[in-house]
Amino acid sequence: MAVSRILILTHSNALTLQGYFLARVVNEWKTQGIEVLIQQDLSSWIPADVCFVHVDLSVVPSRYIEFAQRYPSTINLHITDIRKRSYSRNRVMRGDGYEGPIIVKTSTNYAGEPERRGKPQLLLHRIWKKLNRELTRRAPPGLPFQQPSITSKQDYRIFPECSMLPVGWLDRDDIVVERFRPERFGDNYVLREWYFLGDREVCRCETSSDPISTYGEWCPSLDAPPPHSIRQVREDLRIDYGKIDYAIDGDGVPVLFDVNKTIGGGTKDSEWTLRTAEILAQGLHSLVARRSGSVT
């Protein structure tokens, strides 16, 4: 099946693809003569060969899925929930006996920023959240008033022992408590990133002195394809396009960090970024061919 038009379905919190990696992939498709339209209005239907669900929310509302199902081929139709509580293989649960180091994250993707985007926040509310984060950071763990206020990865918390977790945090729905099992390369921490679209993929490994790093220094010597257990995560969640972050702990066991279906892209176009977009763009045809029953 030839593709002449792709409809990118977005949410009102991101009316354009600016700041997303998909913008670079779209540029590649346009060079191939494919028309790409971006739409967030569900009241009007525009014909297209492919509908790409690019709704930047941790839980995609059902109305977007119902809209996308009207198209002959879809991308990311089935990945509707990327809250960490839905896929984490590394959670600390009450009564499991774990006593080692832990990390506290938001359950929502990107610390919940997409859900907050566009919502007005009163000045006093912002001041209270900032004060609350400082109080939580400095207070002894036994004080029950502490409430996690995480608005970025910089607010993630690492505790050397599970017993240091503040009272009540393990029972909250908006955060996840996971075993802290980092990968080390010398004195640095390692982050492995697996980008994919259809049958095309790119792997990148970064190192940083920060244990909660999002952007580190590229370390090509560590680049390697993801192990089977990480590939299985993608298969289980049925993700056509996205990025999975993981590491290999000190025992050689893969540790899943994060799943993202609306990859951020920043503003700089490095040679690596443009090459990756070129590779991923080619994965479109495998998805369309598979769903149309044709052979490439």
TIRO-923846 format. One line per 5 residues: number of its first residue (from 1); their letters; for each residue x negated, y, z of C-alpha. Coordinates in pm, 1 decimal. Layout:
<nodes>
NUM	A	X/Y/Z  ...
</nodes>
This chain:
<nodes>
1	MAVSR	0.0/0.0/0.0  -145.6/333.3/-107.6  -126.9/620.1/140.0  -46.3/964.4/3.7  98.0/1133.8/313.4
6	ILILT	38.7/1093.3/688.2  255.6/1254.7/955.1  76.8/1330.5/1283.8  336.6/1333.4/1561.6  229.4/1555.8/1852.4
11	HSNAL	377.1/1694.5/2173.3  456.9/2057.9/2248.3  153.4/2071.5/2480.4  -74.4/2040.3/2175.7  80.0/2184.5/1860.5
16	TLQGY	-243.2/2153.7/1660.5  -533.6/1908.6/1658.2  -783.9/2171.3/1766.3  -1005.4/2022.4/2036.5  -923.3/1663.9/1941.0
21	FLARV	-1150.3/1417.3/1763.9  -865.9/1328.2/1528.4  -904.7/1669.4/1362.0  -1233.1/1551.5/1211.1  -1080.4/1222.2/1097.7
26	VNEWK	-798.1/1417.3/931.6  -1055.0/1623.8/741.7  -1195.3/1300.4/601.8  -851.1/1186.1/491.6  -790.8/1517.5/319.2
31	TQGIE	-1111.4/1477.6/119.3  -962.0/1149.3/-5.0  -659.1/1337.7/-137.0  -425.0/1232.8/143.9  -174.3/1495.5/256.8
36	VLIQQ	-160.6/1531.6/636.8  127.5/1702.3/816.3  150.5/1781.4/1187.9  489.0/1783.9/1357.2  627.4/1793.2/1711.0
41	DLSSW	991.2/1865.0/1626.6  1194.0/1544.1/1654.3  1509.1/1695.7/1508.3  1388.7/1682.9/1148.0  1254.1/1383.4/958.7
46	IPADV	985.3/1426.1/694.7  905.2/1133.3/462.0  554.3/991.0/497.2  370.9/663.5/438.9  225.1/659.7/789.8
51	CFVHV	328.5/810.5/1123.5  40.6/860.6/1367.2  165.4/896.3/1726.7  -74.5/1146.8/1885.2  121.7/1250.6/2194.7
56	DLSVV	-122.6/1371.0/2460.0  60.2/1242.4/2767.0  -24.9/946.1/2988.4  327.0/810.5/2936.1  476.6/870.3/2590.3
61	PSRYI	851.0/950.7/2611.1  1068.1/691.3/2437.0  1214.9/950.8/2197.3  875.2/981.2/2023.6  851.3/605.5/1979.0
66	EFAQR	1204.4/586.9/1841.5  1122.3/864.8/1594.6  799.8/696.2/1480.0  973.0/362.7/1424.2  1155.2/511.1/1126.6
71	YPSTI	833.8/512.3/922.4  705.1/219.8/712.8  372.5/211.9/895.9  268.5/354.0/1234.0  -48.5/409.7/1433.6
76	NLHIT	-47.0/378.7/1813.7  321.6/296.9/1829.7  277.4/40.6/2107.1  36.0/213.7/2345.3  283.5/414.7/2551.6
81	DIRKR	129.2/407.3/2902.2  -237.7/479.7/2978.7  -204.1/551.8/3348.4  -498.1/380.9/3516.1  -262.0/198.4/3749.9
86	SYSRN	-126.3/16.5/3442.7  -456.0/-125.0/3316.7  -730.0/-98.8/3581.7  -900.0/-432.4/3650.3  -1103.8/-287.7/3933.7
91	RVMRG	-854.9/-151.2/4187.8  -897.7/-180.1/4560.5  -578.4/-318.3/4711.8  -465.4/-318.8/5071.2  -576.1/-636.4/5246.6
96	DGYEG	-814.3/-755.2/4974.8  -1111.8/-748.2/5211.6  -1328.9/-522.4/4999.1  -1559.5/-302.6/5207.9  -1809.9/-166.0/4955.3
101	PIIVK	-1841.3/170.4/4774.9  -1531.4/314.4/4605.5  -1432.0/586.6/4362.3  -1102.7/780.1/4372.5  -949.8/898.9/4043.2
106	TSTNY	-617.1/1028.3/3919.0  -392.8/762.9/3770.5  -302.8/993.9/3481.4  -540.0/1046.4/3190.8  -784.6/1340.2/3196.3
111	AGEPE	-697.1/1415.5/3560.5  -338.3/1497.9/3458.4  -437.2/1814.3/3269.8  -214.8/1740.3/2965.1  89.5/1706.7/3192.5
116	RRGKP	11.6/2042.2/3355.7  -61.1/2218.3/3026.3  190.5/2490.0/2952.5  348.9/2477.4/3295.8  320.2/2806.0/3488.0
121	QLLLH	145.8/2788.2/3824.3  190.9/3056.2/4085.2  -124.6/3222.7/4212.3  -61.4/3105.7/4569.0  -15.5/2749.4/4444.2
126	RIWKK	-351.4/2756.0/4264.4  -522.8/2903.4/4571.7  -371.7/2634.2/4795.1  -486.2/2353.9/4563.9  -839.9/2490.3/4558.4
131	LNREL	-840.9/2527.8/4938.1  -696.8/2179.2/4977.3  -974.0/2027.3/4765.5  -1236.8/2196.6/4980.0  -1072.6/2085.1/5304.4
136	TRRAP	-1049.6/1728.8/5176.3  -1411.4/1733.2/5062.6  -1538.6/1850.6/5400.7  -1301.9/1685.0/5649.4  -1374.3/1358.3/5833.4
141	PGLPF	-1190.1/1065.6/5668.9  -976.3/988.9/5974.3  -772.8/1308.0/5953.7  -429.9/1220.1/5807.0  -348.2/1567.9/5667.5
146	QQPSI	-584.9/1521.1/5374.5  -421.1/1495.3/5034.0  -616.6/1439.8/4712.7  -591.5/1736.1/4475.6  -767.8/1624.0/4157.1
151	TSKQD	-747.7/1852.6/3855.7  -1071.0/1750.1/3679.7  -1328.2/1471.9/3685.4  -1542.5/1692.5/3907.1  -1280.1/1634.7/4178.3
156	YRIFP	-1315.7/1256.0/4167.0  -1447.4/1127.2/4499.2  -1705.3/857.8/4570.9  -1724.5/702.9/4917.8  -2015.7/476.7/5022.7
161	ECSML	-1775.6/249.4/5211.7  -1407.7/168.8/5170.3  -1354.2/240.3/5540.7  -1428.5/608.5/5471.1  -1117.2/645.8/5254.6
166	PVGWL	-882.3/903.6/5410.6  -566.0/774.4/5571.2  -281.1/707.2/5328.6  -474.1/743.2/5003.7  -454.7/374.9/4919.4
171	DRDDI	-74.2/393.2/4910.7  -40.4/693.3/4680.0  97.8/647.7/4327.6  -81.1/946.3/4171.2  -433.8/817.7/4233.5
176	VVERF	-624.0/492.8/4195.9  -894.5/365.4/4426.5  -1146.3/146.4/4245.1  -1460.1/-40.9/4337.0  -1758.5/173.3/4244.7
181	RPERF	-1969.7/-51.0/4022.0  -2197.6/173.1/3814.5  -2452.7/77.1/3553.7  -2798.7/221.0/3608.3  -3080.9/292.6/3365.4
186	GDNYV	-3377.4/401.6/3569.8  -3252.0/677.5/3798.7  -2957.9/761.9/3572.6  -2603.2/634.9/3538.6  -2479.2/479.9/3215.5
191	LREWY	-2154.6/544.5/3029.5  -2063.7/325.6/2729.7  -1808.3/458.4/2480.3  -1629.3/249.5/2217.6  -1449.5/446.2/1943.3
196	FLGDR	-1219.7/263.0/1703.9  -949.8/296.0/1438.8  -821.0/-20.0/1276.9  -1114.3/-241.7/1181.9  -1376.2/34.2/1209.5
201	EVCRC	-1567.6/112.1/1526.9  -1860.5/312.1/1662.8  -2041.1/253.2/1992.2  -2230.8/516.8/2185.9  -2419.5/501.0/2513.7
206	ETSSD	-2498.5/802.5/2730.9  -2700.6/846.5/3049.4  -2672.7/1111.5/3317.5  -2787.0/1185.3/3670.6  -2418.8/1248.6/3754.8
211	PISTY	-2227.5/931.3/3854.0  -1902.6/1087.0/3724.5  -2044.0/1218.6/3399.0  -1830.0/1274.0/3090.1  -2103.5/1420.4/2872.7
216	GEWCP	-2451.7/1278.9/2912.2  -2759.0/1237.1/2694.9  -2722.6/997.1/2404.6  -2940.4/688.6/2451.6  -2940.4/500.1/2117.3
221	SLDAP	-3160.3/221.4/2254.9  -2869.8/111.9/2477.7  -2603.0/126.7/2205.3  -2435.6/-213.9/2168.3  -2099.5/-359.5/2059.9
226	PPHSI	-1847.9/-400.6/2344.7  -1826.3/-742.2/2514.2  -1526.6/-970.2/2470.2  -1351.4/-861.3/2792.5  -1350.2/-497.4/2678.4
231	RQVRE	-1223.7/-594.3/2332.3  -951.0/-789.5/2508.0  -835.9/-469.7/2681.0  -774.4/-311.2/2342.2  -588.4/-619.0/2221.5
236	DLRID	-375.3/-641.7/2534.6  -277.9/-273.1/2516.5  -228.4/-288.0/2136.8  -425.3/29.1/2061.5  -488.7/111.1/1695.3
241	YGKID	-692.9/425.8/1754.6  -871.7/542.4/2065.5  -1174.6/523.2/2290.2  -1255.6/293.3/2579.7  -1518.1/388.6/2839.2
246	YAIDG	-1693.8/117.0/3033.9  -2023.8/5.2/3184.9  -2210.8/-314.9/3266.7  -2265.2/-341.7/3642.4  -2574.3/-471.9/3821.5
251	DGVPV	-2447.9/-830.9/3793.0  -2402.1/-801.0/3416.3  -2022.1/-782.5/3442.9  -1832.1/-530.9/3223.7  -1648.3/-261.1/3421.9
256	LFDVN	-1356.9/-81.2/3254.7  -1350.2/292.3/3329.6  -1100.5/462.8/3103.3  -865.8/417.7/2806.1  -781.7/714.8/2582.8
261	KTIGG	-551.7/734.2/2278.8  -592.6/1110.4/2213.5  -969.8/1151.5/2215.4  -1106.6/1495.8/2291.3  -1348.5/1637.0/2037.8
266	GTKDS	-1486.5/1962.1/2167.0  -1580.5/2234.0/1920.8  -1926.1/2135.2/1792.5  -1971.7/1923.4/1480.2  -2291.1/1726.2/1531.9
271	EWTLR	-2424.6/1488.3/1269.0  -2318.3/1195.8/1490.0  -1965.1/1334.0/1530.6  -1912.3/1385.4/1158.9  -2053.4/1043.7/1074.6
276	TAEIL	-1828.9/878.0/1332.7  -1522.6/1054.1/1191.7  -1617.7/934.9/843.2  -1644.8/574.3/963.0  -1320.3/577.1/1161.2
281	AQGLH	-1123.6/736.3/877.7  -1188.1/423.8/672.8  -1001.3/214.4/929.9  -667.4/354.8/814.6  -644.7/113.4/523.1
286	SLVAR	-681.3/-198.4/737.5  -386.9/-92.1/954.0  -162.6/-7.8/660.2  -256.8/-326.4/473.5  -188.5/-545.1/776.2
291	RSGSV	154.8/-395.0/837.1  259.5/-403.2/474.3  147.2/-762.7/439.8  -93.9/-679.7/158.2  -455.0/-779.7/126.6
296	T	-737.3/-526.9/89.5
</nodes>
